[in-house]
Amino acid sequence: MPERFPAAAALLREAVAGGAFPAASIEVGRASGAIWRDATGRMTYDSQSAPVSQHTIFDLASLTKVLCTGTLVMRAIDEERLGLDDLVSRWIPMWSGSDRAEVTIRDLLAHSSGLTAYLPFYRDYSGAFEFQYAICELPLEYPPRTAAIYSDLGFMLLGFILEKAQTSAPGFRGAPGSVDLSRTLATQFHRLASFFTAEPLRFTPPRTWRERTAPTEVDPWRGRLLVGEVHDENTWALGGAAGHAGLFGTAAAVGAFARATLRTIAGESLLSAPMTMRTFITRTDVPGSSRALAWDTMLPTSSCGTRLSPTSIGHTGFTGTSLWIDWERDFYVVFLTNRVHPTRENQAIRQVRPKLHDAIVAEL
């Protein structure tokens, strides 16, 4: 692939040299295919560490929310197994109380359910049932639909709901059944991913991926360097696959998803019905929110810089990952790093991301 985007490439190398992250992989493309790929740095800051390549696998963290959970919800809606306005209590009976009686699937997707952003449930709970109980017992932080607070907890619930909904045949609107182990969230996503990419993209990666997986944090709670093991502790306590985090993959795999998204928006029924996708990428009317359904949308203060179209959609991941799609101008940017190595306290990526995207758009 010919050398392109020299300013963006220089920014990446400066960021690695400056300690923003040890490893980075990037792909820029259009619906028709990738137009630039680059990888720089080493797996860790050790000079003897293996160099990064375009085949390096990263912990995608919260990109899981759009790649997996949002997409599977769209498909469940198209198959009439879920409805955007289904009450959460229909699928999770423990979700009860007058303060949350009217909360819907749409509210969870829009981060406007009233749930708090994050709690370390992994310290006291494990498994789906215990997590559901803990989340449903929490007092809401604000009245639903009056604000949007980005919440891992809401997407955990969506993951549980998707497993329950998968046991219902298309068109079935009765009481949700128990979870079939062959239809777990991970199984549903792996089946979907096989339709749009042969690149590595999955939950709970096999040991054979470890040599080309970028390490994340030296985790004091687990007492080890995490390599090929999900960084998010709550996801770890849920077995490595959850609605909010857990996916691992390459930049090329995320790029394949971005192209499928662009083609779906343009009218092809790849990830979902095009009208369903259009609903999900439209900013909600929640006061003060930039959120669409699962996706975020572009603001001048966003991680994508200042030059994308106002209708652009994207998401970031805590480990140092991001995906932004400017569907009006038909391009996307996948940017993967392991900025949490060796510690999550390194926030230098916040200055790098906007400049990087601005440099890419300037050349486009």
C-alpha positions, -999 to +999 in steps of 0.1 A: +000+000+000+016+034-010+028+057+017+002+082+026-007+105+055+029+115+064+018+141+090-004+115+108+024+089+106+049+114+121+024+121+149+022+085+157+059+080+160+063+112+181+036+099+204+054+065+209+087+083+214+071+106+239+056+077+259+019+082+251+017+045+244+042+017+235+022+003+205-002+017+179-019+004+148-041+024+125-063+019+095-080+045+074-105+035+047-137+039+027-166+016+021-146+001-008-115-008+013-086+003+033-065+032+019-038+035+046-025+011+073+004+018+096+018+003+128+045+016+151+062+010+184+069-022+204+046-044+225+060-027+257+086+000+265+113-026+268+137-021+239+139-059+235+102-062+231+087-074+198+079-047+172+043-040+164+028-049+130-005-046+113-012-081+126-009-071+163-040-078+183-054-053+209-078-054+238-106-033+222-123-025+255-155-004+250-154-007+212-173-039+222-204-017+228-207-008+191-190-037+174-209-064+194-237-052+216-252-024+195-250-045+164-266-076+179-294-054+193-301-040+158-303-076+144-326-087+173-349-058+165-349-067+128-358-103+137-385-090+161-369-107+191-364-073+208-381-039+206-364-006+213-392+003+236-393-030+254-392-024+291-361-036+308-383-053+334-398-075+307-364-092+302-349-088+337-376-092+363-352-081+391-353-046+375-382-034+396-393-002+414-413+029+405-381+049+398-372+026+369-404+011+358-404+029+325-368+023+315-364+007+281-339-009+258-336+024+240-326+041+273-299+016+280-285+021+245-286+059+249-269+059+283-300+076+298-314+050+320-304+066+353-276+041+360-243+053+374-212+050+352-192+023+368-188+003+400-162-024+409-186-053+411-157-077+405-147-073+441-178-089+455-197-107+426-191-131+397-213-144+370-244-130+352-270-136+379-250-119+407-242-089+384-278-086+374-289-086+410-262-060+420-271-036+392-309-039+397-305-032+434-287+001+428-305+034+433-306+054+401-283+084+399-308+106+381-344+103+366-343+084+334-342+104+301-333+136+319-296+133+312-270+109+298-242+094+319-220+070+300-226+037+318-209+003+315-237-010+337-264-004+311-245-023+285-239-052+309-277-055+311-280-054+273-256-083+271-277-103+295-309-093+276-294-104+242-287-138+256-323-141+269-337-128+236-317-152+215-336-182+230-369-167+215-377-177+180-383-148+155-417-132+161-420-146+196-431-119+220-439-140+251-419-144+283-382-146+278-367-181+281-335-193+299-302-188+282-290-216+258-253-219+262-249-223+224-264-188+221-243-168+245-232-133+237-198-145+226-213-172+203-237-147+188-209-122+180-185-148+167-211-160+142-218-124+131-181-115+128-175-144+105-197-128+079-176-096+076-140-105+085-116-134+086-093-112+108-089-120+145-119-105+163-134-123+193-140-126+230-117-148+252-088-151+226-070-185+225-035-188+239-021-191+203-029-153+199-008-143+229+025-137+211+010-111+189-013-095+215-003-061+229+000-063+267-022-040+287-017-032+324+004-046+352-028-053+372-023-050+410-056-067+417-048-098+396-011-095+404+002-100+368+008-083+335-023-088+313-016-103+279-046-117+260-067-114+292-094-088+293-083-056+310-117-047+324-121-064+358-159-066+356-157-084+323-131-107+338-155-116+366-181-123+339-159-148+322-143-125+297-173-117+276-198-089+284-220-063+268-196-035+276-161-049+270-141-080+262-134-081+225-099-084+211-089-078+175-067-062+149-071-028+132-080-046+100-108-065+118-123-033+132-118-017+097-139-045+082-166-037+107-164+000+098-168-008+060-198-030+068-213-001+088-207+023+059-223-001+034-253-006+057-259+031+061-257+034+023-285+009+018-271-027+020-286-050+046-252-062+060-252-055+098-289-047+100-317-032+079-304+002+067-333+020+084-325+003+117-289+015+114-300+050+106-321+050+138-290+039+158-267+066+144-291+095+150-284+116+180-311+112+207-331+141+222-318+134+257-310+169+271-273+178+268-263+145+252-242+138+221-252+101+222-269+082+195-279+045+203-247+027+213-227+052+193-214+087+202-216+115+177-191+142+168-186+173+189-157+198+183-144+186+217-145+149+207-116+125+205-119+127+167-108+163+165-126+192+148-128+183+111-152+154+108-188+159+096-212+168+124-231+135+118-200+113+123-203+085+147-177+069+169-166+053+201-135+050+223-121+022+245-104+026+279-073+007+268-065+033+241-087+023+212-111+042+190-132+040+158-147+070+141-168+069+109-176+099+088-204+083+067-213+115+048-178+116+034-173+079+033-143+073+054-133+058+088-104+058+111-094+029+134-068+038+160-057+010+184-031+014+212-023-001+246-020+032+264-028+015+297+006-003+296+021-004+322-005+017+340-039+032+333-027+065+348-011+075+315-036+100+299-013+114+271-034+098+244-060+125+250-038+150+233-028+127+205-062+115+192-077+149+181-044+159+163-042+126+146-077+127+132-073+163+122-041+154+103-059+125+085-089+147+075-066+175+063-050+151+037-083+135+027 
